[in-house]
């Protein structure tokens, strides 16, 4: 067909659609245009203007010109203390690959002070994980971080005040003592796609630190098609048992991010202490297809009943149970909750197929994620 005939045919097809279908089609196209990151499996390496190869002997990298790529595929850093990798500069860049294995295992403490150490006192040597991270993106131009593996630190990816927008995809963050991804400042967007956060004390640290007072209006946390498992670490803050769930949230509406969550699976393993199971209601712009597997006790301290009744004064003024109801009312199918039967162990529950997961188990989803060539 000639171009004019193709144009007329397309016009007739569009005009035959109902107004509702046409509106939905245009809305979906607009959403993909606004958030292209989740629609592509391409590597940010493909748009490289300049490129350098990472090395185990180097931990600081500068992004001074647009579309600079640091290729860390096959490179491993072991035992680096503090913030293992620091990414500075002023231009948008790309970090690809790499594995970071830290020294902060189950013997590490929150801080080397008596309140945080086991009896009879702090170990020697004493490793404190509170201010540590696998990777610290500080470039004001923003960063794509992809195909990174990270374990045994406090945080996985920890922003600084200078950090620009982050796109995080296909990363594997595991065995972390604090937040998987942390933002203490609320000044830019965080978008997480197709990632595995497996064994973290808290998933997303989206609350401003007490010394910050930044207007977070319009900034977003976007999480899509990711697997997230929260569990208590061995020596948490002041040795208080339990994990920090998935969101920290903020009590000041001016500090509160907005959220977009689709097609994620969350596991809450063991007792919960602090944090939120669900994002702050009234600040959510998109939510569908998410599943929470509750792999903790139903009653008692840190159990599901206590968790759903928790009213810690967040910006929406709701308990987590009221928050779940409000989200599902505003976005039907936003979250489904599957409770572990009392007769099942945690291991059995995570190995069991669930209708909410399309007949698959958590363990099968993790295995499939790994089988797609990811770490």
Buried (B, 14 or more C-beta within 10 A) or exposed (E): EEEEEEEEEEEEEEEEEEEEEEEEEEEEEEBEEEBEBBEEEEBBBEEBEBEBEBEEEBBEBBBEBEBBBBBBEEBEBEEBEEBBBBBBBBBBBBBBBBBBBBBBBEEBBBBBEEEBBEEEEBEEEBBBBBEBBBBBBBBBBBBBBBBBBBBBBBBBBBBBEBBBBBBBBBBBBBBBBBBBBBBBBBBBBBBBBBBBBBBBBBBBBBBBEEEBEBEBEEBBBBBBBBBBBBBBBEBBBEBEEBBBBBBBBBBEBEBBBBBBBBBBBBBBBBBBBBBBBBBBBBBBEBBEBBBBBBBBBBEEEBBBEBBBEBEEEBBBBBBBBBBBBBBBEEBEEBBBBBEBEEEEEBEEBBEBEBEBBEEBBBEBBBEEBEEEEBB
